[in-house]
Amino acid sequence: MTTPTEHQRLLRLATRASLTVASILVLSKALAWWLSGSVSLLAGLTDSALDAVASFLNLLAVHYALRPADDDHRFGHGKAEALAGIAQALFIGGSAVLIGVQAVERLYTPQPLGDTSIGIAVMLLSLVLTVALLALQYKVIRLTGSTAVRADSLHYRSDLLLNGSILLALLLARFGWPQLDALFGLGIAFYILWSALQIARESTAILMDKALPGDVGEDMAALVLAVAGVKGVHDLRTRVSGNQWFVQLHLELPGHLPLHEAHGLCVEASRVIRQRYPQADVMVHADPV
């Protein structure tokens, strides 16, 4: 795990890099679409424009989520990341609908494409920048577990397919298959919509306090049961907020133990969990048996 300072630095680096890449792609794709009239490029332009908006929201959300807990938010501000994920899903889903409508119109009323050379060059640039950004995001996710960066990375992964499909559509149009441009645009719209649903599902799970995976809870219980003097564990509950895990459990201890010894076992149970999972905030309640 990273230190709090390093954690904040990585999150800010990832969100700023995402916004920078999205802005470059918006400008380059806008020029390419203007010159070519390709519906696939319009799909890419729309997606990149919404990526820029989503990345800006991510930047704000991460800045807010990194604030320490205060009197009004005792559990911190981590869920701001999940809210940003919901906003991203709405933006991305809306772009998918707009792209799909445009593609269907082109299927029924085909239009010749203009110069596709700059479009091909722009899509090659898009692929290179997207791969570089994903490599950075993968490192940040691995080190921080950030929900906002994971959501951002999800739609940039779909952008790889999107940009590759647009490049293929432009190449086919260049060699005499312009009608495939609209078909690719329609397929891309469905894929973007699917990505939006995935982001919404993950973000909603966090906002609804979905528990950590079952094997993590089982491992925590096993760690606590290994503490000498602990007779059992029950009512272990977990949830996630940003990069922090919240864990609550009831510790079964001999009823004759003095209070200071029972407290010591509770502290040790919390320590062994945090030693394995440093991001965990653990609350232990002692029950006599």
Contacts in CASP RR format, 6 or more apart in sequence:
PFRMAT RR
TARGET T0000
AUTHOR 0000-0000-0000
METHOD contacts of the structure
MODEL  1
MTTPTEHQRLLRLATRASLTVASILVLSKALAWWLSGSVSLLAGLTDSAL
DAVASFLNLLAVHYALRPADDDHRFGHGKAEALAGIAQALFIGGSAVLIG
VQAVERLYTPQPLGDTSIGIAVMLLSLVLTVALLALQYKVIRLTGSTAVR
ADSLHYRSDLLLNGSILLALLLARFGWPQLDALFGLGIAFYILWSALQIA
RESTAILMDKALPGDVGEDMAALVLAVAGVKGVHDLRTRVSGNQWFVQLH
LELPGHLPLHEAHGLCVEASRVIRQRYPQADVMVHADPV
1 143 0 8 1.000
1 278 0 8 1.000
1 279 0 8 1.000
2 10 0 8 1.000
2 143 0 8 1.000
2 144 0 8 1.000
6 143 0 8 1.000
7 143 0 8 1.000
7 144 0 8 1.000
7 243 0 8 1.000
8 66 0 8 1.000
10 139 0 8 1.000
10 140 0 8 1.000
10 143 0 8 1.000
10 144 0 8 1.000
11 62 0 8 1.000
11 66 0 8 1.000
11 140 0 8 1.000
11 144 0 8 1.000
11 146 0 8 1.000
11 148 0 8 1.000
11 149 0 8 1.000
12 62 0 8 1.000
12 63 0 8 1.000
13 136 0 8 1.000
13 140 0 8 1.000
14 136 0 8 1.000
14 137 0 8 1.000
14 140 0 8 1.000
14 146 0 8 1.000
14 149 0 8 1.000
14 152 0 8 1.000
15 55 0 8 1.000
15 58 0 8 1.000
15 59 0 8 1.000
15 62 0 8 1.000
15 148 0 8 1.000
15 149 0 8 1.000
15 152 0 8 1.000
16 59 0 8 1.000
17 133 0 8 1.000
17 136 0 8 1.000
18 51 0 8 1.000
18 55 0 8 1.000
18 58 0 8 1.000
18 59 0 8 1.000
18 133 0 8 1.000
18 137 0 8 1.000
18 152 0 8 1.000
18 156 0 8 1.000
19 52 0 8 1.000
19 55 0 8 1.000
19 56 0 8 1.000
19 58 0 8 1.000
19 59 0 8 1.000
21 129 0 8 1.000
21 130 0 8 1.000
21 132 0 8 1.000
21 133 0 8 1.000
22 48 0 8 1.000
22 51 0 8 1.000
22 52 0 8 1.000
22 54 0 8 1.000
22 55 0 8 1.000
23 52 0 8 1.000
24 129 0 8 1.000
25 48 0 8 1.000
25 51 0 8 1.000
25 125 0 8 1.000
25 126 0 8 1.000
25 129 0 8 1.000
26 45 0 8 1.000
26 48 0 8 1.000
26 49 0 8 1.000
26 51 0 8 1.000
26 52 0 8 1.000
28 122 0 8 1.000
28 125 0 8 1.000
28 126 0 8 1.000
29 41 0 8 1.000
29 44 0 8 1.000
29 45 0 8 1.000
29 48 0 8 1.000
29 122 0 8 1.000
29 126 0 8 1.000
30 45 0 8 1.000
31 118 0 8 1.000
31 122 0 8 1.000
32 38 0 8 1.000
32 41 0 8 1.000
32 45 0 8 1.000
32 118 0 8 1.000
32 119 0 8 1.000
32 121 0 8 1.000
32 122 0 8 1.000
32 123 0 8 1.000
33 41 0 8 1.000
33 42 0 8 1.000
33 45 0 8 1.000
35 114 0 8 1.000
35 115 0 8 1.000
35 118 0 8 1.000
35 119 0 8 1.000
36 113 0 8 1.000
36 114 0 8 1.000
36 115 0 8 1.000
36 116 0 8 1.000
36 118 0 8 1.000
36 119 0 8 1.000
36 170 0 8 1.000
37 111 0 8 1.000
37 113 0 8 1.000
37 114 0 8 1.000
38 113 0 8 1.000
38 114 0 8 1.000
38 116 0 8 1.000
38 119 0 8 1.000
38 166 0 8 1.000
38 169 0 8 1.000
38 170 0 8 1.000
38 173 0 8 1.000
38 181 0 8 1.000
39 99 0 8 1.000
39 102 0 8 1.000
39 103 0 8 1.000
39 106 0 8 1.000
39 181 0 8 1.000
39 182 0 8 1.000
39 185 0 8 1.000
40 165 0 8 1.000
40 166 0 8 1.000
40 169 0 8 1.000
40 170 0 8 1.000
40 181 0 8 1.000
40 182 0 8 1.000
40 184 0 8 1.000
40 185 0 8 1.000
40 188 0 8 1.000
41 119 0 8 1.000
41 122 0 8 1.000
41 123 0 8 1.000
41 166 0 8 1.000
41 170 0 8 1.000
42 99 0 8 1.000
42 102 0 8 1.000
43 99 0 8 1.000
43 100 0 8 1.000
43 102 0 8 1.000
43 103 0 8 1.000
43 162 0 8 1.000
43 166 0 8 1.000
43 185 0 8 1.000
43 188 0 8 1.000
43 189 0 8 1.000
43 192 0 8 1.000
44 99 0 8 1.000
44 162 0 8 1.000
44 163 0 8 1.000
44 166 0 8 1.000
44 188 0 8 1.000
46 95 0 8 1.000
46 98 0 8 1.000
46 99 0 8 1.000
47 92 0 8 1.000
47 95 0 8 1.000
47 99 0 8 1.000
47 159 0 8 1.000
47 162 0 8 1.000
47 188 0 8 1.000
47 192 0 8 1.000
48 126 0 8 1.000
48 159 0 8 1.000
49 95 0 8 1.000
50 91 0 8 1.000
50 92 0 8 1.000
50 94 0 8 1.000
50 95 0 8 1.000
51 155 0 8 1.000
51 156 0 8 1.000
51 159 0 8 1.000
53 91 0 8 1.000
54 84 0 8 1.000
54 87 0 8 1.000
54 88 0 8 1.000
54 91 0 8 1.000
54 92 0 8 1.000
54 152 0 8 1.000
54 155 0 8 1.000
55 152 0 8 1.000
57 84 0 8 1.000
57 87 0 8 1.000
57 88 0 8 1.000
58 84 0 8 1.000
58 85 0 8 1.000
58 88 0 8 1.000
58 148 0 8 1.000
58 149 0 8 1.000
58 151 0 8 1.000
58 152 0 8 1.000
60 84 0 8 1.000
61 80 0 8 1.000
61 81 0 8 1.000
61 83 0 8 1.000
61 84 0 8 1.000
61 85 0 8 1.000
61 148 0 8 1.000
62 80 0 8 1.000
62 81 0 8 1.000
62 84 0 8 1.000
62 146 0 8 1.000
62 148 0 8 1.000
62 149 0 8 1.000
64 77 0 8 1.000
64 80 0 8 1.000
65 77 0 8 1.000
65 78 0 8 1.000
65 79 0 8 1.000
65 80 0 8 1.000
65 81 0 8 1.000
65 148 0 8 1.000
65 242 0 8 1.000
66 77 0 8 1.000
67 73 0 8 1.000
67 76 0 8 1.000
67 77 0 8 1.000
68 76 0 8 1.000
69 75 0 8 1.000
69 76 0 8 1.000
69 77 0 8 1.000
70 76 0 8 1.000
75 241 0 8 1.000
75 244 0 8 1.000
75 246 0 8 1.000
76 241 0 8 1.000
76 244 0 8 1.000
78 241 0 8 1.000
78 242 0 8 1.000
78 243 0 8 1.000
78 244 0 8 1.000
79 206 0 8 1.000
79 207 0 8 1.000
79 241 0 8 1.000
79 242 0 8 1.000
80 242 0 8 1.000
81 146 0 8 1.000
81 147 0 8 1.000
81 148 0 8 1.000
81 151 0 8 1.000
81 206 0 8 1.000
81 242 0 8 1.000
82 147 0 8 1.000
82 148 0 8 1.000
82 203 0 8 1.000
82 204 0 8 1.000
82 206 0 8 1.000
82 207 0 8 1.000
82 242 0 8 1.000
83 203 0 8 1.000
83 207 0 8 1.000
84 148 0 8 1.000
84 151 0 8 1.000
84 203 0 8 1.000
85 147 0 8 1.000
85 148 0 8 1.000
85 151 0 8 1.000
85 199 0 8 1.000
85 200 0 8 1.000
85 202 0 8 1.000
85 203 0 8 1.000
86 199 0 8 1.000
86 200 0 8 1.000
86 203 0 8 1.000
86 204 0 8 1.000
86 207 0 8 1.000
88 151 0 8 1.000
88 152 0 8 1.000
88 155 0 8 1.000
88 196 0 8 1.000
88 199 0 8 1.000
89 151 0 8 1.000
89 196 0 8 1.000
89 197 0 8 1.000
89 199 0 8 1.000
89 200 0 8 1.000
89 203 0 8 1.000
90 196 0 8 1.000
90 200 0 8 1.000
92 155 0 8 1.000
92 192 0 8 1.000
92 193 0 8 1.000
92 195 0 8 1.000
92 196 0 8 1.000
92 199 0 8 1.000
93 192 0 8 1.000
93 193 0 8 1.000
93 196 0 8 1.000
94 196 0 8 1.000
95 192 0 8 1.000
96 189 0 8 1.000
96 190 0 8 1.000
96 192 0 8 1.000
96 193 0 8 1.000
96 196 0 8 1.000
97 189 0 8 1.000
97 193 0 8 1.000
99 185 0 8 1.000
99 186 0 8 1.000
99 188 0 8 1.000
99 189 0 8 1.000
99 192 0 8 1.000
100 185 0 8 1.000
100 186 0 8 1.000
100 189 0 8 1.000
102 185 0 8 1.000
103 182 0 8 1.000
103 183 0 8 1.000
103 185 0 8 1.000
103 186 0 8 1.000
103 187 0 8 1.000
103 189 0 8 1.000
104 182 0 8 1.000
104 186 0 8 1.000
106 181 0 8 1.000
106 182 0 8 1.000
107 179 0 8 1.000
107 182 0 8 1.000
107 183 0 8 1.000
107 186 0 8 1.000
110 178 0 8 1.000
110 179 0 8 1.000
110 182 0 8 1.000
112 178 0 8 1.000
113 173 0 8 1.000
113 178 0 8 1.000
113 181 0 8 1.000
116 170 0 8 1.000
116 173 0 8 1.000
116 174 0 8 1.000
119 170 0 8 1.000
120 167 0 8 1.000
120 170 0 8 1.000
120 171 0 8 1.000
120 174 0 8 1.000
123 163 0 8 1.000
123 164 0 8 1.000
123 166 0 8 1.000
123 167 0 8 1.000
123 170 0 8 1.000
124 167 0 8 1.000
126 159 0 8 1.000
126 163 0 8 1.000
127 160 0 8 1.000
127 163 0 8 1.000
127 164 0 8 1.000
127 167 0 8 1.000
130 156 0 8 1.000
130 159 0 8 1.000
130 160 0 8 1.000
130 163 0 8 1.000
131 160 0 8 1.000
133 156 0 8 1.000
134 153 0 8 1.000
134 156 0 8 1.000
134 157 0 8 1.000
134 160 0 8 1.000
137 149 0 8 1.000
137 152 0 8 1.000
137 153 0 8 1.000
137 156 0 8 1.000
138 153 0 8 1.000
140 146 0 8 1.000
140 149 0 8 1.000
141 149 0 8 1.000
141 150 0 8 1.000
141 153 0 8 1.000
144 243 0 8 1.000
145 243 0 8 1.000
146 242 0 8 1.000
146 243 0 8 1.000
147 202 0 8 1.000
147 203 0 8 1.000
147 206 0 8 1.000
147 240 0 8 1.000
147 242 0 8 1.000
148 242 0 8 1.000
150 202 0 8 1.000
151 199 0 8 1.000
151 202 0 8 1.000
151 203 0 8 1.000
154 195 0 8 1.000
154 198 0 8 1.000
154 199 0 8 1.000
154 202 0 8 1.000
155 192 0 8 1.000
155 195 0 8 1.000
155 196 0 8 1.000
155 199 0 8 1.000
158 191 0 8 1.000
158 192 0 8 1.000
158 195 0 8 1.000
161 188 0 8 1.000
161 191 0 8 1.000
162 188 0 8 1.000
162 191 0 8 1.000
162 192 0 8 1.000
165 184 0 8 1.000
165 185 0 8 1.000
165 187 0 8 1.000
165 188 0 8 1.000
166 184 0 8 1.000
166 185 0 8 1.000
166 188 0 8 1.000
168 184 0 8 1.000
169 180 0 8 1.000
169 181 0 8 1.000
169 184 0 8 1.000
169 185 0 8 1.000
170 181 0 8 1.000
172 178 0 8 1.000
172 180 0 8 1.000
172 181 0 8 1.000
173 180 0 8 1.000
173 181 0 8 1.000
206 240 0 8 1.000
206 241 0 8 1.000
206 242 0 8 1.000
209 239 0 8 1.000
209 240 0 8 1.000
210 239 0 8 1.000
210 240 0 8 1.000
211 217 0 8 1.000
211 237 0 8 1.000
211 238 0 8 1.000
211 239 0 8 1.000
212 238 0 8 1.000
212 239 0 8 1.000
212 240 0 8 1.000
212 245 0 8 1.000
216 238 0 8 1.000
216 277 0 8 1.000
217 236 0 8 1.000
217 238 0 8 1.000
219 276 0 8 1.000
220 236 0 8 1.000
220 238 0 8 1.000
220 247 0 8 1.000
220 249 0 8 1.000
220 273 0 8 1.000
220 276 0 8 1.000
220 277 0 8 1.000
220 280 0 8 1.000
221 233 0 8 1.000
221 236 0 8 1.000
221 249 0 8 1.000
223 272 0 8 1.000
223 273 0 8 1.000
223 276 0 8 1.000
224 230 0 8 1.000
224 232 0 8 1.000
224 233 0 8 1.000
224 249 0 8 1.000
224 251 0 8 1.000
224 269 0 8 1.000
224 272 0 8 1.000
224 273 0 8 1.000
225 232 0 8 1.000
225 233 0 8 1.000
226 272 0 8 1.000
227 265 0 8 1.000
227 268 0 8 1.000
227 269 0 8 1.000
227 272 0 8 1.000
229 253 0 8 1.000
229 254 0 8 1.000
229 265 0 8 1.000
230 251 0 8 1.000
230 252 0 8 1.000
230 253 0 8 1.000
230 265 0 8 1.000
230 269 0 8 1.000
231 252 0 8 1.000
231 253 0 8 1.000
231 254 0 8 1.000
231 289 0 8 1.000
232 251 0 8 1.000
232 252 0 8 1.000
232 289 0 8 1.000
233 249 0 8 1.000
233 250 0 8 1.000
233 251 0 8 1.000
233 252 0 8 1.000
234 249 0 8 1.000
234 250 0 8 1.000
234 252 0 8 1.000
234 287 0 8 1.000
235 248 0 8 1.000
235 249 0 8 1.000
235 250 0 8 1.000
236 247 0 8 1.000
236 248 0 8 1.000
236 249 0 8 1.000
236 250 0 8 1.000
237 247 0 8 1.000
237 248 0 8 1.000
237 249 0 8 1.000
238 245 0 8 1.000
238 246 0 8 1.000
238 247 0 8 1.000
238 248 0 8 1.000
239 245 0 8 1.000
239 246 0 8 1.000
240 246 0 8 1.000
243 279 0 8 1.000
244 279 0 8 1.000
244 280 0 8 1.000
244 281 0 8 1.000
245 277 0 8 1.000
245 279 0 8 1.000
245 280 0 8 1.000
245 281 0 8 1.000
246 280 0 8 1.000
246 281 0 8 1.000
246 283 0 8 1.000
247 273 0 8 1.000
247 280 0 8 1.000
247 281 0 8 1.000
247 282 0 8 1.000
247 283 0 8 1.000
248 282 0 8 1.000
248 283 0 8 1.000
248 284 0 8 1.000
248 285 0 8 1.000
249 269 0 8 1.000
249 282 0 8 1.000
249 283 0 8 1.000
249 284 0 8 1.000
249 285 0 8 1.000
250 284 0 8 1.000
250 285 0 8 1.000
250 286 0 8 1.000
250 287 0 8 1.000
251 265 0 8 1.000
251 266 0 8 1.000
251 269 0 8 1.000
251 284 0 8 1.000
251 285 0 8 1.000
251 286 0 8 1.000
251 287 0 8 1.000
252 287 0 8 1.000
252 289 0 8 1.000
253 262 0 8 1.000
253 265 0 8 1.000
253 286 0 8 1.000
253 287 0 8 1.000
253 288 0 8 1.000
253 289 0 8 1.000
254 288 0 8 1.000
254 289 0 8 1.000
255 288 0 8 1.000
255 289 0 8 1.000
257 265 0 8 1.000
257 288 0 8 1.000
262 286 0 8 1.000
263 286 0 8 1.000
265 286 0 8 1.000
266 284 0 8 1.000
266 285 0 8 1.000
266 286 0 8 1.000
267 284 0 8 1.000
269 282 0 8 1.000
269 284 0 8 1.000
270 282 0 8 1.000
270 283 0 8 1.000
270 284 0 8 1.000
273 280 0 8 1.000
273 282 0 8 1.000
274 280 0 8 1.000
274 282 0 8 1.000
END
